[in-house]
Amino acid sequence: MGVTIAFWLLAIMCIISALAVVLGRNIFRAALLLALLFFSVAGLYIILNADFLAAVQVLIYVGAVAILVLLAIMLTRDVTAGGALNKFRLPALIFSLLLVMALVYSVLSTPWQISPQAPLETTTAALGEKLFGEGGFILPVEVAAVLLLASALGAIVLVKEKDGKWKSG
């Protein structure tokens, strides 16, 4: 019963924050609501006992993507000014409604198979074995981490001017 209530609360929070991101006029608040959306998706992963995916969701999407978007917004001028309306607003709305209708149709017409309740296991132990066990993949993961760190430092150096002040747009 508690899991069902938590699922519905997180699902409602996902839907409301996603709609607020898309429909909001203030881009800074939209970025904050995007981080809230990522957190609520991580909560849904926890309900599904996908603890590794929840941790990755928080670390990568909330910790990296949302913070990067917030940093990019803060480094630009006229953050509070919204984008100008363009001629593609009505076609985008029609396309979005058609996409939603297709998704709803596919969800409702799919014969979902429900498996018997299996014992729930965490995913972290199996992934740890793949990373750190015999013939593990820890070296490529560490190389990717170093490359990402180098690219982040390079982006910071490019944003900073020669006299030590930040570029403002």
TAKA-V498729 format. One record per residue. RES is the residue in three letters. PHI is phi in whole degrees, -180 to 180 (NA if undefined). Layout:
BEGIN
RES:PHI ; RES:PHI
END
This chain:
BEGIN
MET:NA ; GLY:-66 ; VAL:-67 ; THR:-65 ; ILE:-65 ; ALA:-63 ; PHE:-60 ; TRP:-66 ; LEU:-64 ; LEU:-67 ; ALA:-65 ; ILE:-65 ; MET:-64 ; CYS:-62 ; ILE:-66 ; ILE:-66 ; SER:-69 ; ALA:-66 ; LEU:-64 ; ALA:-67 ; VAL:-65 ; VAL:-76 ; LEU:-94 ; GLY:-71 ; ARG:-95 ; ASN:-89 ; ILE:-71 ; PHE:-67 ; ARG:-66 ; ALA:-63 ; ALA:-67 ; LEU:-65 ; LEU:-69 ; LEU:-65 ; ALA:-63 ; LEU:-62 ; LEU:-61 ; PHE:-63 ; PHE:-63 ; SER:-69 ; VAL:-66 ; ALA:-62 ; GLY:-63 ; LEU:-65 ; TYR:-64 ; ILE:-64 ; ILE:-61 ; LEU:-82 ; ASN:61 ; ALA:-102 ; ASP:-65 ; PHE:-67 ; LEU:-63 ; ALA:-65 ; ALA:-65 ; VAL:-66 ; GLN:-59 ; VAL:-69 ; LEU:-68 ; ILE:-85 ; TYR:-78 ; VAL:-76 ; GLY:-76 ; ALA:-115 ; VAL:-67 ; ALA:-65 ; ILE:-68 ; LEU:-64 ; VAL:-64 ; LEU:-63 ; LEU:-63 ; ALA:-65 ; ILE:-66 ; MET:-69 ; LEU:-87 ; THR:-100 ; ARG:-90 ; ASP:51 ; VAL:-66 ; THR:-77 ; ALA:-76 ; GLY:-78 ; GLY:-73 ; ALA:-72 ; LEU:-70 ; ASN:-127 ; LYS:-79 ; PHE:-95 ; ARG:-66 ; LEU:-68 ; PRO:-62 ; ALA:-66 ; LEU:-64 ; ILE:-64 ; PHE:-63 ; SER:-64 ; LEU:-65 ; LEU:-65 ; LEU:-65 ; VAL:-63 ; MET:-63 ; ALA:-66 ; LEU:-66 ; VAL:-63 ; TYR:-61 ; SER:-67 ; VAL:-69 ; LEU:-75 ; SER:-93 ; THR:-80 ; PRO:-80 ; TRP:-72 ; GLN:-96 ; ILE:-101 ; SER:-81 ; PRO:-63 ; GLN:-64 ; ALA:-90 ; PRO:-63 ; LEU:-83 ; GLU:-123 ; THR:-79 ; THR:-92 ; THR:-68 ; ALA:-65 ; ALA:-66 ; LEU:-69 ; GLY:-62 ; GLU:-64 ; LYS:-68 ; LEU:-77 ; PHE:-104 ; GLY:-77 ; GLU:-60 ; GLY:65 ; GLY:-70 ; PHE:-109 ; ILE:-71 ; LEU:-63 ; PRO:-61 ; VAL:-66 ; GLU:-68 ; VAL:-64 ; ALA:-64 ; ALA:-64 ; VAL:-66 ; LEU:-65 ; LEU:-65 ; LEU:-64 ; ALA:-64 ; SER:-69 ; ALA:-66 ; LEU:-65 ; GLY:-63 ; ALA:-65 ; ILE:-65 ; VAL:-65 ; LEU:-68 ; VAL:-75 ; LYS:-82 ; GLU:-79 ; LYS:-68 ; ASP:-86 ; GLY:92 ; LYS:-97 ; TRP:-81 ; LYS:-70 ; SER:-114 ; GLY:122
END
